[in-house]
Every structure is written in structure tokens, then in C-alpha cells.
Amino acid sequence: MRPIEVTAAAPADMDALVRLCLGARAESAVGSQVCTDDAGTLAQQLGALTAAPGGTVLVARAEGDVVGLLLGRVLGPNPFTDEVSLAVEAVYVDPVHRRRGVGHALMLGATVAAEAAGAGHVYASPIPGARGMQRFFVQLGFTPAASHRVSTTAALHRRLVAEPTTGQARRGTARHLEDLIARRRQSRLATGDRAVVAPTVKDQGRRASISTHVRRAVQIRREAESSTTIS
């Protein structure tokens, strides 16, 4: 089986994203609060998220097929806080591909996006009625924060790279981290986000440091490749 790959979503992934979102809607006890059931409208809304400043849409692929998604957004600073944070609004994995490390791979991609944006915390808002996702975030160390859950980016990253997910998920995520960061930076530059400047030598060194850190974690945990996770 080929590694799980996590990348920023591309236009060609839209049909798969819509399919997964509709699957999440059908699975939730409060489906109408998850998303619309009109595929065309949903595609437009997803497109708007990818175009919004800070919009983060990640996809996980297994054997070339999109099997999971993560929707999020980088927020701040603003008049109320000087902190930058990443809000994870939805994580969903196709039922057939659960317990194979896909959810962990998506969250690891999210922490890399958070670190690239300088976000100190990651907030999560589980899909309404998705008890499995509530447990997933609790097991990752998220704690209650109003109607959300929160973890520091550093603590979440440490837990994700230390826990034994499948080796395929870790290798695929590591290989695509630099691509994810590059896509994120290009997207924010294209939208004129003034919080982002052109890459400097320091920026490039930080990207290399993140990639090296994850690759080292992958090597350390390689012996645990047969382990499974909840999503």
C-alpha cells in the first residue's frame, strides 16, 4: 500500500471534497448544521474558503484517492489579540479508511501549516454530533475552550510526531510538508495578506527545520508502523 499523502487541496480535488463533505453531513445527527446538501452550492462555498485569507484546506490521499479532508483558517492578529492561531473547523475521513492514521496525518499537516503561519495555538470545532471526532481531539490533548477545544501548536506537534501512527501516513506527510508550506505562502501572498512577507533566508531555514524535525520523528517511530489510530 502506498503512503498516505497530505497536501493543500487543488482544483482537481473539488469533486472529492464535495463527496466527503456530503458524507460528513449524512453521518452527523445534525446534518443540516454541517453543510448544505446541494453539491453545486457546496463546491462554491469550499472554493470561497480556499480563496479567503488564511483559508486552509488539506486533503489526504491513499492509493491516489482523496480519503480525508481538513478545513481550517489562520486567524489574527486583530484588535482583541496579538496572537495568531489556526482554527480547525472540520476533519473528516472516509469510513472505509479510518483507523489507518489518516486523521493523524491531516492534523500533523495542520500543525505544520500553523507553525508556518506563526500560530501559537490550534483550535478545533468538531462536527456537531460527531462523537468520534470529540474523542479524537481529546486523545490529542485538546482541552475545552468555550464551544471549541484548544491545544498549543507545539504540544500538539510533539504528540502527533511521537504517537505511533502508521508508518505510511508519517512518510507521506513528511514528504509533502514543504509543498504544503509553499502552497500556503503563495496563496497568502496572492491575496495580499500584509502579515506575510516575501520568504527570507530565516523563513527558508525555518521551513527546513520543520521538515527535518518531522523526518527525524518519522525515523524514530518507524518501528511502530503496524500500529493503528482512531481515524
Beta strands, then each sheet from edge to edge (+ up, - down):
strand 1: 5-8
strand 2: 55-62
strand 3: 65-75
strand 4: 85-93
strand 5: 121-124
strand 6: 143-145
strand 7: 148-152
sheet 1: 1+ 2- 3+ 4- 5- 7+ 6-
end
